[in-house]
Amino acid sequence: MGATGKAAKARLARTRLAAGLMLTAALPALAGCPARVRLTDKELAPFLQAMNEVDRAALGFTAIEPTADIRLEHASGKTYDAMLHVVGNTRRTIAFVERGGRFFWVGEQEEHEGPRMFDTPDGRRHEHVFITYETVAMSGVPLGKLDVQYEGPDRELAGRKVLTLQDVRPVLTAWARSSSP
């Protein structure tokens, strides 16, 4: 597969993940949706413990705010056993596997939405940054390697094939400041 084909495949994977994240926001309206939980619920404790065993901040992931809408999905026949769908200041999915009665964090994707709009074949969207890290195959990103993607009108960021946290942190900081009251 050539470079163009790989880029198209990566865009398709990000688009699918973005669609999944947007679906996460609509979960309350769907029948049979994952169960809503709060950060203080005992049911969430094993997942929070698994998350605390990983230096998620070093990977660029932010803390889950206490008021976030959190849904717990128990999976079967997937590469993960449970997934948290979180909608708050950012949107994210956090995957876990169960081994020996314990849950282990195996990956996360966090989407930061920016203020500017841009046109896509599917309509107008906000610019966004995706930060993804996986230890099991879920979305097609390289395993054990941080994947940072930007989609939007910023030509400097959009034109780069490889982005790092250092590249996007100033943008994320500016976005956070612009959304603060």
Helices and strands as residue ranges (DSSP letters): H 3-26, G 27-29, E 35-37, G 42-44, H 45-52, E 69-74, E 82-87, E 91-99, E 102-120, E 123-134, E 147-151, H 155-158, H 165-179
